[in-house]
């Protein structure tokens, strides 16, 4: 868990080696998907209590992506194959 320049929560969960489910990390990229966690959202406080490398259960929704079915944030094809980061709008983490 981190925060962007606007104070919104940024979350990244590793689901397999080098495979992530994550929010966007900046407001510009997040305009359409609205994945960043608002500080007023109860989820923000829940996530703050988690520790790095802790095993978690989570739920959420993958934003639609016409090109790839699930939106992936890598800038290159190699990145999307080697270390994919799938964008998610998290609804719960515990």
N, CA, C and O atoms as a CHARMM CRD file, in Angstrom:
* protein
*
  376
    1    1 UNK  N      0.85500  -1.18300   0.00000 PROA 1      0.00000
    2    1 UNK  CA     0.00000   0.00000   0.00000 PROA 1      0.00000
    3    1 UNK  C      0.88600   1.22500   0.00000 PROA 1      0.00000
    4    1 UNK  O      1.87300   1.30900   0.73000 PROA 1      0.00000
    5    2 UNK  N      0.51100   2.15900  -0.82700 PROA 2      0.00000
    6    2 UNK  CA     1.21400   3.43300  -0.91700 PROA 2      0.00000
    7    2 UNK  C      0.15300   4.48600  -1.18600 PROA 2      0.00000
    8    2 UNK  O     -1.03300   4.16500  -1.26300 PROA 2      0.00000
    9    3 UNK  N      0.55500   5.70900  -1.32500 PROA 3      0.00000
   10    3 UNK  CA    -0.37000   6.77600  -1.69000 PROA 3      0.00000
   11    3 UNK  C      0.23900   7.55800  -2.84700 PROA 3      0.00000
   12    3 UNK  O      1.45900   7.70100  -2.93700 PROA 3      0.00000
   13    4 UNK  N     -0.61700   8.05900  -3.72900 PROA 4      0.00000
   14    4 UNK  CA    -0.11800   8.88300  -4.82900 PROA 4      0.00000
   15    4 UNK  C     -0.01000  10.33100  -4.36500 PROA 4      0.00000
   16    4 UNK  O     -0.23400  10.62200  -3.19000 PROA 4      0.00000
   17    5 UNK  N      0.32600  11.23100  -5.26700 PROA 5      0.00000
   18    5 UNK  CA     0.49100  12.63300  -4.91800 PROA 5      0.00000
   19    5 UNK  C     -0.77600  13.30000  -4.42500 PROA 5      0.00000
   20    5 UNK  O     -0.71100  14.34100  -3.77000 PROA 5      0.00000
   21    6 UNK  N     -1.93600  12.71800  -4.73000 PROA 6      0.00000
   22    6 UNK  CA    -3.22000  13.25900  -4.28700 PROA 6      0.00000
   23    6 UNK  C     -3.67200  12.64800  -2.96300 PROA 6      0.00000
   24    6 UNK  O     -4.74300  12.98700  -2.46000 PROA 6      0.00000
   25    7 UNK  N     -2.86100  11.74400  -2.39200 PROA 7      0.00000
   26    7 UNK  CA    -3.21800  11.10100  -1.13600 PROA 7      0.00000
   27    7 UNK  C     -4.14800   9.91300  -1.29300 PROA 7      0.00000
   28    7 UNK  O     -4.65800   9.39400  -0.30000 PROA 7      0.00000
   29    8 UNK  N     -4.37600   9.47400  -2.52500 PROA 8      0.00000
   30    8 UNK  CA    -5.24200   8.31100  -2.76100 PROA 8      0.00000
   31    8 UNK  C     -4.41800   7.03600  -2.65600 PROA 8      0.00000
   32    8 UNK  O     -3.23100   7.01800  -2.98100 PROA 8      0.00000
   33    9 UNK  N     -5.07000   5.96400  -2.19400 PROA 9      0.00000
   34    9 UNK  CA    -4.38600   4.70100  -1.97600 PROA 9      0.00000
   35    9 UNK  C     -4.04700   3.97400  -3.25900 PROA 9      0.00000
   36    9 UNK  O     -4.85900   3.87100  -4.17900 PROA 9      0.00000
   37   10 UNK  N     -2.81600   3.47000  -3.29400 PROA 10     0.00000
   38   10 UNK  CA    -2.30800   2.64900  -4.38400 PROA 10     0.00000
   39   10 UNK  C     -2.02500   1.28400  -3.78300 PROA 10     0.00000
   40   10 UNK  O     -1.33600   1.18500  -2.76700 PROA 10     0.00000
   41   11 UNK  N     -2.54700   0.23100  -4.39600 PROA 11     0.00000
   42   11 UNK  CA    -2.40000  -1.11900  -3.85100 PROA 11     0.00000
   43   11 UNK  C     -1.89000  -2.05800  -4.92900 PROA 11     0.00000
   44   11 UNK  O     -2.31000  -1.98600  -6.08400 PROA 11     0.00000
   45   12 UNK  N     -0.97600  -2.94200  -4.53800 PROA 12     0.00000
   46   12 UNK  CA    -0.42500  -3.94100  -5.45000 PROA 12     0.00000
   47   12 UNK  C     -0.34100  -5.25500  -4.69500 PROA 12     0.00000
   48   12 UNK  O      0.25500  -5.31900  -3.62000 PROA 12     0.00000
   49   13 UNK  N     -0.93700  -6.30800  -5.25400 PROA 13     0.00000
   50   13 UNK  CA    -0.92200  -7.63400  -4.63200 PROA 13     0.00000
   51   13 UNK  C     -0.29300  -8.61400  -5.61200 PROA 13     0.00000
   52   13 UNK  O     -0.73600  -8.73800  -6.75300 PROA 13     0.00000
   53   14 UNK  N      0.74600  -9.31000  -5.15300 PROA 14     0.00000
   54   14 UNK  CA     1.38700 -10.32200  -5.98700 PROA 14     0.00000
   55   14 UNK  C      0.59400 -11.61800  -5.86000 PROA 14     0.00000
   56   14 UNK  O      0.44100 -12.15100  -4.76100 PROA 14     0.00000
   57   15 UNK  N      0.09000 -12.12600  -6.98600 PROA 15     0.00000
   58   15 UNK  CA    -0.72200 -13.34400  -6.96400 PROA 15     0.00000
   59   15 UNK  C      0.06100 -14.56900  -7.43100 PROA 15     0.00000
   60   15 UNK  O     -0.39900 -15.69900  -7.26300 PROA 15     0.00000
   61   16 UNK  N      1.21700 -14.35800  -8.00300 PROA 16     0.00000
   62   16 UNK  CA     2.15700 -15.39500  -8.41900 PROA 16     0.00000
   63   16 UNK  C      3.49300 -14.68300  -8.61300 PROA 16     0.00000
   64   16 UNK  O      3.51000 -13.45400  -8.68600 PROA 16     0.00000
   65   17 UNK  N      4.60300 -15.39600  -8.69800 PROA 17     0.00000
   66   17 UNK  CA     5.87000 -14.70100  -8.89600 PROA 17     0.00000
   67   17 UNK  C      5.81100 -13.76500 -10.11500 PROA 17     0.00000
   68   17 UNK  O      5.53900 -14.20100 -11.23400 PROA 17     0.00000
   69   18 UNK  N      6.06600 -12.49100  -9.87700 PROA 18     0.00000
   70   18 UNK  CA     6.09900 -11.45400 -10.91800 PROA 18     0.00000
   71   18 UNK  C      4.76200 -11.21500 -11.62100 PROA 18     0.00000
   72   18 UNK  O      4.74000 -10.69300 -12.73600 PROA 18     0.00000
   73   19 UNK  N      3.65700 -11.58700 -10.99200 PROA 19     0.00000
   74   19 UNK  CA     2.31600 -11.32200 -11.53600 PROA 19     0.00000
   75   19 UNK  C      1.54000 -10.54700 -10.47000 PROA 19     0.00000
   76   19 UNK  O      1.34100 -11.02600  -9.35300 PROA 19     0.00000
   77   20 UNK  N      1.10700  -9.34400 -10.83900 PROA 20     0.00000
   78   20 UNK  CA     0.44800  -8.46100  -9.88600 PROA 20     0.00000
   79   20 UNK  C     -0.99100  -8.15900 -10.27900 PROA 20     0.00000
   80   20 UNK  O     -1.35400  -8.15200 -11.45500 PROA 20     0.00000
   81   21 UNK  N     -1.79500  -7.90900  -9.25200 PROA 21     0.00000
   82   21 UNK  CA    -3.12100  -7.30500  -9.40400 PROA 21     0.00000
   83   21 UNK  C     -2.99500  -5.98500  -8.67000 PROA 21     0.00000
   84   21 UNK  O     -2.57300  -5.96300  -7.51400 PROA 21     0.00000
   85   22 UNK  N     -3.35600  -4.87200  -9.32500 PROA 22     0.00000
   86   22 UNK  CA    -3.01200  -3.57900  -8.74500 PROA 22     0.00000
   87   22 UNK  C     -3.93800  -2.47200  -9.19600 PROA 22     0.00000
   88   22 UNK  O     -4.66400  -2.59700 -10.18200 PROA 22     0.00000
   89   23 UNK  N     -3.89100  -1.38800  -8.44700 PROA 23     0.00000
   90   23 UNK  CA    -4.54900  -0.15600  -8.87800 PROA 23     0.00000
   91   23 UNK  C     -3.56500   0.57500  -9.78400 PROA 23     0.00000
   92   23 UNK  O     -2.38400   0.23300  -9.83800 PROA 23     0.00000
   93   24 UNK  N     -4.05900   1.57700 -10.48800 PROA 24     0.00000
   94   24 UNK  CA    -3.14200   2.49700 -11.14700 PROA 24     0.00000
   95   24 UNK  C     -2.38900   3.22600 -10.04400 PROA 24     0.00000
   96   24 UNK  O     -2.83100   3.22400  -8.89500 PROA 24     0.00000
   97   25 UNK  N     -1.26400   3.84700 -10.37000 PROA 25     0.00000
   98   25 UNK  CA    -0.50300   4.55500  -9.33900 PROA 25     0.00000
   99   25 UNK  C     -0.56000   6.07300  -9.48600 PROA 25     0.00000
  100   25 UNK  O      0.12100   6.79500  -8.75800 PROA 25     0.00000
  101   26 UNK  N     -1.38000   6.56300 -10.43800 PROA 26     0.00000
  102   26 UNK  CA    -1.49300   8.00500 -10.61600 PROA 26     0.00000
  103   26 UNK  C     -2.88500   8.36100 -11.12900 PROA 26     0.00000
  104   26 UNK  O     -3.54700   7.55000 -11.77700 PROA 26     0.00000
  105   27 UNK  N     -3.30900   9.55700 -10.83600 PROA 27     0.00000
  106   27 UNK  CA    -4.66900   9.99000 -11.18000 PROA 27     0.00000
  107   27 UNK  C     -4.89400  10.09500 -12.68100 PROA 27     0.00000
  108   27 UNK  O     -6.00200   9.83900 -13.15300 PROA 27     0.00000
  109   28 UNK  N     -3.86200  10.46900 -13.44600 PROA 28     0.00000
  110   28 UNK  CA    -4.01400  10.61000 -14.89400 PROA 28     0.00000
  111   28 UNK  C     -4.37200   9.26500 -15.53100 PROA 28     0.00000
  112   28 UNK  O     -5.32400   9.18400 -16.30700 PROA 28     0.00000
  113   29 UNK  N     -3.62400   8.21600 -15.21200 PROA 29     0.00000
  114   29 UNK  CA    -3.89500   6.89000 -15.77600 PROA 29     0.00000
  115   29 UNK  C     -5.22100   6.32800 -15.27900 PROA 29     0.00000
  116   29 UNK  O     -5.84100   5.49900 -15.94500 PROA 29     0.00000
  117   30 UNK  N     -5.65100   6.78200 -14.10800 PROA 30     0.00000
  118   30 UNK  CA    -6.82600   6.22200 -13.44700 PROA 30     0.00000
  119   30 UNK  C     -8.14100   6.93100 -13.81000 PROA 30     0.00000
  120   30 UNK  O     -9.19300   6.57200 -13.28200 PROA 30     0.00000
  121   31 UNK  N     -8.09600   7.91000 -14.68200 PROA 31     0.00000
  122   31 UNK  CA    -9.29200   8.70700 -14.99500 PROA 31     0.00000
  123   31 UNK  C    -10.47900   7.82900 -15.38000 PROA 31     0.00000
  124   31 UNK  O    -11.58300   8.04600 -14.88100 PROA 31     0.00000
  125   32 UNK  N    -10.28200   6.85500 -16.24300 PROA 32     0.00000
  126   32 UNK  CA   -11.39500   6.03400 -16.72400 PROA 32     0.00000
  127   32 UNK  C    -11.75800   4.89700 -15.75400 PROA 32     0.00000
  128   32 UNK  O    -12.93100   4.54600 -15.63000 PROA 32     0.00000
  129   33 UNK  N    -10.78200   4.33400 -15.08200 PROA 33     0.00000
  130   33 UNK  CA   -11.01100   3.12600 -14.28300 PROA 33     0.00000
  131   33 UNK  C    -11.36300   3.38500 -12.82600 PROA 33     0.00000
  132   33 UNK  O    -12.03200   2.56300 -12.20000 PROA 33     0.00000
  133   34 UNK  N    -10.92500   4.50800 -12.27700 PROA 34     0.00000
  134   34 UNK  CA   -11.19700   4.88100 -10.89200 PROA 34     0.00000
  135   34 UNK  C    -10.83200   3.76700  -9.89900 PROA 34     0.00000
  136   34 UNK  O    -11.64300   3.36500  -9.06400 PROA 34     0.00000
  137   35 UNK  N     -9.59600   3.28500 -10.01600 PROA 35     0.00000
  138   35 UNK  CA    -9.13500   2.20800  -9.13800 PROA 35     0.00000
  139   35 UNK  C     -8.46900   2.70000  -7.86500 PROA 35     0.00000
  140   35 UNK  O     -8.41000   1.96900  -6.87700 PROA 35     0.00000
  141   36 UNK  N     -7.97000   3.92700  -7.87500 PROA 36     0.00000
  142   36 UNK  CA    -7.30100   4.45100  -6.68100 PROA 36     0.00000
  143   36 UNK  C     -8.27400   4.47100  -5.50100 PROA 36     0.00000
  144   36 UNK  O     -9.46600   4.72500  -5.67300 PROA 36     0.00000
  145   37 UNK  N     -7.76100   4.20400  -4.32300 PROA 37     0.00000
  146   37 UNK  CA    -8.60700   4.07000  -3.13300 PROA 37     0.00000
  147   37 UNK  C     -8.68400   5.42000  -2.42400 PROA 37     0.00000
  148   37 UNK  O     -7.67100   5.95900  -1.97800 PROA 37     0.00000
  149   38 UNK  N     -9.88200   5.95000  -2.32700 PROA 38     0.00000
  150   38 UNK  CA   -10.10100   7.24300  -1.66400 PROA 38     0.00000
  151   38 UNK  C     -9.79600   7.12400  -0.17000 PROA 38     0.00000
  152   38 UNK  O    -10.13700   6.11600   0.44700 PROA 38     0.00000
  153   39 UNK  N     -9.16200   8.13500   0.41500 PROA 39     0.00000
  154   39 UNK  CA    -8.85800   8.09500   1.85300 PROA 39     0.00000
  155   39 UNK  C    -10.10600   7.97100   2.73100 PROA 39     0.00000
  156   39 UNK  O    -10.01500   7.51300   3.87000 PROA 39     0.00000
  157   40 UNK  N    -11.26100   8.37200   2.21700 PROA 40     0.00000
  158   40 UNK  CA   -12.50800   8.27300   2.97900 PROA 40     0.00000
  159   40 UNK  C    -13.17000   6.89400   2.85400 PROA 40     0.00000
  160   40 UNK  O    -14.12800   6.60300   3.57000 PROA 40     0.00000
  161   41 UNK  N    -12.66800   6.05200   1.95600 PROA 41     0.00000
  162   41 UNK  CA   -13.21100   4.70400   1.76000 PROA 41     0.00000
  163   41 UNK  C    -12.75800   3.81100   2.91500 PROA 41     0.00000
  164   41 UNK  O    -11.56800   3.80600   3.23000 PROA 41     0.00000
  165   42 UNK  N    -13.65000   3.05500   3.56200 PROA 42     0.00000
  166   42 UNK  CA   -13.23700   2.14900   4.64600 PROA 42     0.00000
  167   42 UNK  C    -12.13800   1.16800   4.21400 PROA 42     0.00000
  168   42 UNK  O    -11.35400   0.71100   5.04600 PROA 42     0.00000
  169   43 UNK  N    -12.08100   0.84400   2.91800 PROA 43     0.00000
  170   43 UNK  CA   -11.04400  -0.04500   2.41200 PROA 43     0.00000
  171   43 UNK  C     -9.64800   0.54600   2.63000 PROA 43     0.00000
  172   43 UNK  O     -8.69400  -0.19300   2.87500 PROA 43     0.00000
  173   44 UNK  N     -9.52700   1.86100   2.54300 PROA 44     0.00000
  174   44 UNK  CA    -8.24600   2.54600   2.74300 PROA 44     0.00000
  175   44 UNK  C     -7.66400   2.18100   4.10600 PROA 44     0.00000
  176   44 UNK  O     -6.49300   1.81200   4.20000 PROA 44     0.00000
  177   45 UNK  N     -8.46600   2.28100   5.15400 PROA 45     0.00000
  178   45 UNK  CA    -8.00200   1.95300   6.50800 PROA 45     0.00000
  179   45 UNK  C     -7.68500   0.47100   6.66000 PROA 45     0.00000
  180   45 UNK  O     -6.73200   0.10600   7.34900 PROA 45     0.00000
  181   46 UNK  N     -8.48100  -0.38800   6.01700 PROA 46     0.00000
  182   46 UNK  CA    -8.22300  -1.83000   6.08100 PROA 46     0.00000
  183   46 UNK  C     -6.86500  -2.16100   5.47600 PROA 46     0.00000
  184   46 UNK  O     -6.09200  -2.93800   6.03700 PROA 46     0.00000
  185   47 UNK  N     -6.59200  -1.56700   4.34000 PROA 47     0.00000
  186   47 UNK  CA    -5.34900  -1.85700   3.63500 PROA 47     0.00000
  187   47 UNK  C     -4.14600  -1.31400   4.39800 PROA 47     0.00000
  188   47 UNK  O     -3.07800  -1.92800   4.38400 PROA 47     0.00000
  189   48 UNK  N     -4.30500  -0.17300   5.06400 PROA 48     0.00000
  190   48 UNK  CA    -3.20200   0.38800   5.84700 PROA 48     0.00000
  191   48 UNK  C     -2.73200  -0.55500   6.95500 PROA 48     0.00000
  192   48 UNK  O     -1.57000  -0.50400   7.36000 PROA 48     0.00000
  193   49 UNK  N     -3.60800  -1.39500   7.43600 PROA 49     0.00000
  194   49 UNK  CA    -3.27300  -2.30500   8.53500 PROA 49     0.00000
  195   49 UNK  C     -2.52200  -3.55200   8.05400 PROA 49     0.00000
  196   49 UNK  O     -1.98300  -4.29900   8.87000 PROA 49     0.00000
  197   50 UNK  N     -2.48200  -3.77900   6.74700 PROA 50     0.00000
  198   50 UNK  CA    -1.80300  -4.96000   6.21000 PROA 50     0.00000
  199   50 UNK  C     -0.29700  -4.75900   6.24100 PROA 50     0.00000
  200   50 UNK  O      0.19500  -3.63100   6.22600 PROA 50     0.00000
  201   51 UNK  N      0.42700  -5.87700   6.28600 PROA 51     0.00000
  202   51 UNK  CA     1.88200  -5.83500   6.26600 PROA 51     0.00000
  203   51 UNK  C      2.39300  -6.40000   4.94500 PROA 51     0.00000
  204   51 UNK  O      1.74600  -7.24900   4.33100 PROA 51     0.00000
  205   52 UNK  N      3.53900  -5.93000   4.52200 PROA 52     0.00000
  206   52 UNK  CA     4.15400  -6.44200   3.29900 PROA 52     0.00000
  207   52 UNK  C      4.39400  -7.93900   3.44500 PROA 52     0.00000
  208   52 UNK  O      4.78700  -8.40900   4.51300 PROA 52     0.00000
  209   53 UNK  N      4.15900  -8.68300   2.37500 PROA 53     0.00000
  210   53 UNK  CA     4.31000 -10.14500   2.29700 PROA 53     0.00000
  211   53 UNK  C      3.24100 -10.91300   3.08500 PROA 53     0.00000
  212   53 UNK  O      3.34000 -12.13200   3.22500 PROA 53     0.00000
  213   54 UNK  N      2.23100 -10.22300   3.59400 PROA 54     0.00000
  214   54 UNK  CA     1.12500 -10.88200   4.27800 PROA 54     0.00000
  215   54 UNK  C      0.22900 -11.54900   3.23400 PROA 54     0.00000
  216   54 UNK  O     -0.01900 -10.97800   2.17200 PROA 54     0.00000
  217   55 UNK  N     -0.24900 -12.74100   3.52900 PROA 55     0.00000
  218   55 UNK  CA    -1.19300 -13.41600   2.63900 PROA 55     0.00000
  219   55 UNK  C     -2.55700 -12.77700   2.83800 PROA 55     0.00000
  220   55 UNK  O     -3.00300 -12.59400   3.97100 PROA 55     0.00000
  221   56 UNK  N     -3.22100 -12.43700   1.73500 PROA 56     0.00000
  222   56 UNK  CA    -4.50900 -11.75200   1.80400 PROA 56     0.00000
  223   56 UNK  C     -5.54200 -12.43400   0.91700 PROA 56     0.00000
  224   56 UNK  O     -5.21700 -13.19000   0.00200 PROA 56     0.00000
  225   57 UNK  N     -6.77700 -12.14000   1.22200 PROA 57     0.00000
  226   57 UNK  CA    -7.90700 -12.47100   0.37300 PROA 57     0.00000
  227   57 UNK  C     -8.43800 -11.14200  -0.13400 PROA 57     0.00000
  228   57 UNK  O     -8.53400 -10.17700   0.62500 PROA 57     0.00000
  229   58 UNK  N     -8.78600 -11.08700  -1.42400 PROA 58     0.00000
  230   58 UNK  CA    -9.26600  -9.82100  -1.95700 PROA 58     0.00000
  231   58 UNK  C    -10.38300 -10.05800  -2.96000 PROA 58     0.00000
  232   58 UNK  O    -10.53900 -11.15300  -3.49900 PROA 58     0.00000
  233   59 UNK  N    -11.14800  -9.01200  -3.19300 PROA 59     0.00000
  234   59 UNK  CA   -12.17800  -9.05500  -4.22800 PROA 59     0.00000
  235   59 UNK  C    -12.18300  -7.71200  -4.93400 PROA 59     0.00000
  236   59 UNK  O    -11.69700  -6.70900  -4.41100 PROA 59     0.00000
  237   60 UNK  N    -12.73700  -7.71700  -6.12300 PROA 60     0.00000
  238   60 UNK  CA   -12.79200  -6.49600  -6.90500 PROA 60     0.00000
  239   60 UNK  C    -13.28000  -6.78200  -8.31200 PROA 60     0.00000
  240   60 UNK  O    -13.79400  -7.86100  -8.60600 PROA 60     0.00000
  241   61 UNK  N    -13.10800  -5.79200  -9.17100 PROA 61     0.00000
  242   61 UNK  CA   -13.56600  -5.90100 -10.55400 PROA 61     0.00000
  243   61 UNK  C    -12.44400  -5.46500 -11.48300 PROA 61     0.00000
  244   61 UNK  O    -11.79200  -4.44600 -11.25600 PROA 61     0.00000
  245   62 UNK  N    -12.22900  -6.25300 -12.53300 PROA 62     0.00000
  246   62 UNK  CA   -11.28200  -5.87600 -13.56800 PROA 62     0.00000
  247   62 UNK  C    -11.98600  -4.95000 -14.55000 PROA 62     0.00000
  248   62 UNK  O    -13.03500  -5.31500 -15.08100 PROA 62     0.00000
  249   63 UNK  N    -11.44000  -3.75200 -14.81100 PROA 63     0.00000
  250   63 UNK  CA   -12.03500  -2.88900 -15.83200 PROA 63     0.00000
  251   63 UNK  C    -11.97100  -3.57000 -17.19800 PROA 63     0.00000
  252   63 UNK  O    -11.01400  -4.28400 -17.49700 PROA 63     0.00000
  253   64 UNK  N    -12.98600  -3.34600 -18.01800 PROA 64     0.00000
  254   64 UNK  CA   -13.01200  -3.91700 -19.36400 PROA 64     0.00000
  255   64 UNK  C    -11.87900  -3.34400 -20.20400 PROA 64     0.00000
  256   64 UNK  O    -11.49600  -2.18400 -20.05300 PROA 64     0.00000
  257   65 UNK  N    -11.35900  -4.17100 -21.08200 PROA 65     0.00000
  258   65 UNK  CA   -10.32700  -3.73500 -22.02000 PROA 65     0.00000
  259   65 UNK  C    -10.59700  -4.42900 -23.34800 PROA 65     0.00000
  260   65 UNK  O    -10.48100  -5.65000 -23.44600 PROA 65     0.00000
  261   66 UNK  N    -10.95300  -3.66500 -24.35700 PROA 66     0.00000
  262   66 UNK  CA   -11.29800  -4.22900 -25.66100 PROA 66     0.00000
  263   66 UNK  C    -10.14400  -4.99500 -26.29500 PROA 66     0.00000
  264   66 UNK  O    -10.37500  -5.98100 -26.99400 PROA 66     0.00000
  265   67 UNK  N     -8.91400  -4.56500 -26.06700 PROA 67     0.00000
  266   67 UNK  CA    -7.76100  -5.20000 -26.70500 PROA 67     0.00000
  267   67 UNK  C     -7.32600  -6.48700 -26.00300 PROA 67     0.00000
  268   67 UNK  O     -6.91800  -7.44300 -26.66100 PROA 67     0.00000
  269   68 UNK  N     -7.41300  -6.51600 -24.65600 PROA 68     0.00000
  270   68 UNK  CA    -6.83700  -7.63900 -23.90900 PROA 68     0.00000
  271   68 UNK  C     -7.79400  -8.33700 -22.96100 PROA 68     0.00000
  272   68 UNK  O     -7.36400  -9.19800 -22.19300 PROA 68     0.00000
  273   69 UNK  N     -9.04300  -8.00800 -22.98400 PROA 69     0.00000
  274   69 UNK  CA   -10.05000  -8.54700 -22.05200 PROA 69     0.00000
  275   69 UNK  C     -9.87000  -7.97600 -20.64400 PROA 69     0.00000
  276   69 UNK  O    -10.82000  -7.44400 -20.06900 PROA 69     0.00000
  277   70 UNK  N     -8.67200  -8.08100 -20.08800 PROA 70     0.00000
  278   70 UNK  CA    -8.37100  -7.51500 -18.77100 PROA 70     0.00000
  279   70 UNK  C     -7.25800  -6.48500 -18.96500 PROA 70     0.00000
  280   70 UNK  O     -6.24500  -6.77200 -19.60300 PROA 70     0.00000
  281   71 UNK  N     -7.44900  -5.28800 -18.41300 PROA 71     0.00000
  282   71 UNK  CA    -6.46400  -4.20400 -18.57500 PROA 71     0.00000
  283   71 UNK  C     -5.16500  -4.56200 -17.85900 PROA 71     0.00000
  284   71 UNK  O     -5.16600  -5.01100 -16.71300 PROA 71     0.00000
  285   72 UNK  N     -4.07700  -4.35300 -18.56000 PROA 72     0.00000
  286   72 UNK  CA    -2.74200  -4.64300 -18.05300 PROA 72     0.00000
  287   72 UNK  C     -1.91500  -3.37900 -18.23800 PROA 72     0.00000
  288   72 UNK  O     -2.03700  -2.71200 -19.26500 PROA 72     0.00000
  289   73 UNK  N     -1.07800  -3.03700 -17.26800 PROA 73     0.00000
  290   73 UNK  CA    -0.46900  -1.70500 -17.26800 PROA 73     0.00000
  291   73 UNK  C      0.94400  -1.60300 -17.81300 PROA 73     0.00000
  292   73 UNK  O      1.52500  -0.51900 -17.75300 PROA 73     0.00000
  293   74 UNK  N      1.52100  -2.65100 -18.33100 PROA 74     0.00000
  294   74 UNK  CA     2.89300  -2.57600 -18.83000 PROA 74     0.00000
  295   74 UNK  C      2.99400  -1.66800 -20.05200 PROA 74     0.00000
  296   74 UNK  O      2.07100  -1.58600 -20.86200 PROA 74     0.00000
  297   75 UNK  N      4.13200  -0.99000 -20.16700 PROA 75     0.00000
  298   75 UNK  CA     4.37000  -0.10200 -21.29400 PROA 75     0.00000
  299   75 UNK  C      4.87300  -0.85100 -22.52500 PROA 75     0.00000
  300   75 UNK  O      4.78000  -0.34400 -23.64300 PROA 75     0.00000
  301   76 UNK  N      5.40400  -2.05500 -22.32300 PROA 76     0.00000
  302   76 UNK  CA     5.94700  -2.82200 -23.44000 PROA 76     0.00000
  303   76 UNK  C      5.34000  -4.21900 -23.47500 PROA 76     0.00000
  304   76 UNK  O      4.80100  -4.69900 -22.47800 PROA 76     0.00000
  305   77 UNK  N      5.43300  -4.86000 -24.62700 PROA 77     0.00000
  306   77 UNK  CA     4.97300  -6.24100 -24.75700 PROA 77     0.00000
  307   77 UNK  C      5.78000  -7.14700 -23.84600 PROA 77     0.00000
  308   77 UNK  O      5.22300  -8.03400 -23.20000 PROA 77     0.00000
  309   78 UNK  N      7.08400  -6.93200 -23.79000 PROA 78     0.00000
  310   78 UNK  CA     7.93100  -7.75700 -22.91800 PROA 78     0.00000
  311   78 UNK  C      7.47800  -7.63900 -21.46400 PROA 78     0.00000
  312   78 UNK  O      7.38800  -8.64400 -20.75900 PROA 78     0.00000
  313   79 UNK  N      7.19200  -6.41900 -21.01400 PROA 79     0.00000
  314   79 UNK  CA     6.72400  -6.22400 -19.64400 PROA 79     0.00000
  315   79 UNK  C      5.41600  -6.93900 -19.37700 PROA 79     0.00000
  316   79 UNK  O      5.22300  -7.51600 -18.30700 PROA 79     0.00000
  317   80 UNK  N      4.51300  -6.90300 -20.35300 PROA 80     0.00000
  318   80 UNK  CA     3.21600  -7.56100 -20.15300 PROA 80     0.00000
  319   80 UNK  C      3.34800  -9.08000 -20.11000 PROA 80     0.00000
  320   80 UNK  O      2.48800  -9.76100 -19.55000 PROA 80     0.00000
  321   81 UNK  N      4.41300  -9.61500 -20.69200 PROA 81     0.00000
  322   81 UNK  CA     4.63900 -11.05700 -20.66100 PROA 81     0.00000
  323   81 UNK  C      5.49000 -11.48100 -19.46700 PROA 81     0.00000
  324   81 UNK  O      5.23500 -12.52000 -18.85700 PROA 81     0.00000
  325   82 UNK  N      6.50800 -10.66900 -19.13100 PROA 82     0.00000
  326   82 UNK  CA     7.43000 -11.04100 -18.05600 PROA 82     0.00000
  327   82 UNK  C      6.92400 -10.68700 -16.66300 PROA 82     0.00000
  328   82 UNK  O      7.07700 -11.47700 -15.73100 PROA 82     0.00000
  329   83 UNK  N      6.32700  -9.51900 -16.51300 PROA 83     0.00000
  330   83 UNK  CA     5.88300  -9.04500 -15.19400 PROA 83     0.00000
  331   83 UNK  C      4.55100  -8.30600 -15.32800 PROA 83     0.00000
  332   83 UNK  O      4.48900  -7.09400 -15.12200 PROA 83     0.00000
  333   84 UNK  N      3.49500  -9.02700 -15.67000 PROA 84     0.00000
  334   84 UNK  CA     2.21400  -8.34500 -15.89500 PROA 84     0.00000
  335   84 UNK  C      1.63800  -7.74400 -14.61500 PROA 84     0.00000
  336   84 UNK  O      1.79200  -8.28300 -13.51900 PROA 84     0.00000
  337   85 UNK  N      0.97300  -6.61300 -14.79900 PROA 85     0.00000
  338   85 UNK  CA     0.26300  -5.95000 -13.71400 PROA 85     0.00000
  339   85 UNK  C     -1.17500  -5.72000 -14.14400 PROA 85     0.00000
  340   85 UNK  O     -1.44900  -4.80300 -14.91900 PROA 85     0.00000
  341   86 UNK  N     -2.08200  -6.52700 -13.66100 PROA 86     0.00000
  342   86 UNK  CA    -3.48800  -6.44300 -14.04900 PROA 86     0.00000
  343   86 UNK  C     -4.20600  -5.42300 -13.17500 PROA 86     0.00000
  344   86 UNK  O     -4.14900  -5.49600 -11.94700 PROA 86     0.00000
  345   87 UNK  N     -4.87200  -4.48600 -13.80500 PROA 87     0.00000
  346   87 UNK  CA    -5.53400  -3.39300 -13.10100 PROA 87     0.00000
  347   87 UNK  C     -6.84800  -3.87700 -12.50400 PROA 87     0.00000
  348   87 UNK  O     -7.62300  -4.57000 -13.16300 PROA 87     0.00000
  349   88 UNK  N     -7.09100  -3.50300 -11.24500 PROA 88     0.00000
  350   88 UNK  CA    -8.30300  -3.92000 -10.55900 PROA 88     0.00000
  351   88 UNK  C     -8.86800  -2.77700  -9.71600 PROA 88     0.00000
  352   88 UNK  O     -8.12500  -1.98500  -9.13500 PROA 88     0.00000
  353   89 UNK  N    -10.16800  -2.71100  -9.66600 PROA 89     0.00000
  354   89 UNK  CA   -10.88400  -1.83700  -8.72500 PROA 89     0.00000
  355   89 UNK  C    -11.22500  -2.71500  -7.52500 PROA 89     0.00000
  356   89 UNK  O    -12.18500  -3.48500  -7.56600 PROA 89     0.00000
  357   90 UNK  N    -10.43500  -2.59800  -6.45400 PROA 90     0.00000
  358   90 UNK  CA   -10.61400  -3.44800  -5.28000 PROA 90     0.00000
  359   90 UNK  C    -11.86600  -3.04200  -4.50700 PROA 90     0.00000
  360   90 UNK  O    -12.16300  -1.85600  -4.36400 PROA 90     0.00000
  361   91 UNK  N    -12.59300  -4.04000  -4.01100 PROA 91     0.00000
  362   91 UNK  CA   -13.74700  -3.78700  -3.16600 PROA 91     0.00000
  363   91 UNK  C    -13.53300  -4.26800  -1.73800 PROA 91     0.00000
  364   91 UNK  O    -14.19200  -3.79200  -0.81400 PROA 91     0.00000
  365   92 UNK  N    -12.60700  -5.21600  -1.55700 PROA 92     0.00000
  366   92 UNK  CA   -12.31500  -5.70000  -0.20800 PROA 92     0.00000
  367   92 UNK  C    -10.93700  -6.36600  -0.19200 PROA 92     0.00000
  368   92 UNK  O    -10.51000  -6.95700  -1.18400 PROA 92     0.00000
  369   93 UNK  N    -10.26200  -6.26200   0.92800 PROA 93     0.00000
  370   93 UNK  CA    -8.98100  -6.92600   1.16000 PROA 93     0.00000
  371   93 UNK  C     -8.94300  -7.28300   2.63900 PROA 93     0.00000
  372   93 UNK  O     -9.22300  -6.44900   3.50100 PROA 93     0.00000
  373   94 UNK  N     -8.59500  -8.53000   2.91700 PROA 94     0.00000
  374   94 UNK  CA    -8.45600  -8.94800   4.32700 PROA 94     0.00000
  375   94 UNK  C     -7.37500  -9.99500   4.46200 PROA 94     0.00000
  376   94 UNK  O     -7.11000 -10.47000   5.56700 PROA 94     0.00000
